[in-house]
Amino acid sequence: MIRTLVILATLVSIGACGGGDGPALSPEALQDPAKCMECHPKHYDQWSGSMHAYASVDPVFVAMNKRGQRETNNQLGTFCVQCHAPMAVALGLTDGTNFDPATLPATANGITCYFCHDVASVAGDHNNPLKLALDSTMHGALKNPVASPAHHSVFDPLMDSDTNNSEMCGSCHDIVSPAVPGHGPGGVTLERTFAEWKSTFFSDAEPTHHLSCGGCHMPASSDVVADAPTLNVPLRPFGFHEHLWPAIDQAVTPFPNAPTLATEIGGILGPSVGVIGPAEPGTNIPTGGICVDAGNTGEISVRMDALSVAHTWPTGATQDRRAWLEVIAYDASNAVVFSSGVVPDGTDPDDIAAADPSMFTMWDRPFKADGSPAHFFWDVDHEDTTHHLKQPVTLNVNDPAFDHSSTQVFVVGAKRAQIDHITTRVRIRPYNFALLNDLISSGDLDPAILAKVPTLDVEGTVETWTAATVNTVSGCND
């Protein structure tokens, strides 16, 4: 599956390093990220540890492209690399077949500074429709850029995270499958983050609620945007935007700034989902997200809410991801009375689904034409896209869609009387092991990668219900 790392480029920095009609470096010189580092060391340092920089050297991506080209007799062409190494395609350095990032210069590896800051137009809404000027003018989000000998500059509304409509990010993060004769028919929406965002109230033009991709994944701070000592660059209030783009994916091989990115991922992932109840009428106070029915049925219910995301959860390459709810009920001696979603390390939740039919799982189910599961996007005929948390689409409390939560009910019956406390957490992995093992078995992926796949806990879903403190009326952990 194409690995589009969550979130491509409402970049803002380099547009502040130059201005006016002074001298400029050639496009060929500006295409090297190391040249950007001379004026923008902070941005370069962040970018160099981001999944944008990693996009073309990611061994899972390289293995997927290699496998896909072989199985389709090279019919995939540049479909994968146009997103993971777009400058290599723009400069005619690869046709996608026999792709090897080690053979590419720094100007063409990954999603580079130049690729985002030289965009002249956006010609569509999926599969990287960005058109480059291939000139020496860098586009940015800051008005009145300071003159620089490095490049010309222009303010571009497409890159203004406060007001843009996420076209640049979104058009690369929505992926529609190609038609591959003998495989999938094409036209399947494999990734829908941009379309999901457009359905939310965050896409509203009204400034109070508008929030672009960059607004979440490129937080702003007040700083100078260029650090070159020869430039008279002013401090820009909220003008410095981070260039790490934390989401869910991390490098699975040694890569710069890995601990920093891991910390940032935890920071954006933690509040994204909560195990929490709805606010009581007339208040802003939510009830508990874990409730236990004291009746004969002995039901445990867990309510999950995507609190701070402007898309479904998870999003992106959700066919490859695995997210699930873990619920464990204990008696007073801490012995397990009931559990669901307890997935052993190195095991996919799919593998225990038959023994745990009430497990709440979150990922897309892709299928071939014959209804069998599809591991690879070129084989996908159709998908079941109903297994994830819904995005917030309205602020109208009278609209049925206002409550976009999901509740899972577990029937424990007579075991209810033994329950003293219950714990919950939502867990997520960027890849499933079945996919990786398939790539390993075909010789396309190093088996050592398996041990590098993290299992992350969503902090906002780590909750505990206790019989001693429960609300005796609602049965919930208020």
Salt bridges, closest charged atoms under 4 A:
GLU38 OE2 - LYS35 NZ 3.10
GLU71 OE2 - ARG67 NE 2.51
ASP125 OD1 - HIS126 ND1 2.68
ASP156 OD2 - HIS139 ND1 2.78
GLU196 OE2 - ARG192 NE 3.78
GLU206 OE1 - HIS209 ND1 3.13
ASP223 OD2 - LYS42 NZ 2.68
ASP249 OD1 - ARG3 NH2 2.99
ASP249 OD2 - ARG321 NH2 3.12
ASP305 OD2 - ARG303 NH1 3.50
ASP305 OD1 - HIS404 NE2 3.00
ASP320 OD2 - ARG3 NH1 2.60
GLU326 OE2 - ARG425 NE 2.74
ASP350 OD1 - ARG322 NE 2.91
ASP364 OD2 - ARG192 NH2 2.79
ASP364 OD1 - HIS388 NE2 3.71
ASP379 OD1 - HIS183 ND1 2.75
ASP381 OD2 - HIS382 ND1 2.79
GLU383 OE1 - ARG192 NH1 3.80
ASP384 OD2 - HIS387 NE2 2.97
ASP403 OD1 - ARG303 NH2 3.00
ASP420 OD2 - HIS421 ND1 2.82
ASP438 OD1 - ARG67 NH2 2.97
ASP438 OD2 - HIS375 ND1 2.85
ASP444 OD2 - ARG70 NH2 2.71
ASP457 OD2 - ARG425 NH1 2.85
ASP457 OD1 - ARG427 NE 2.59
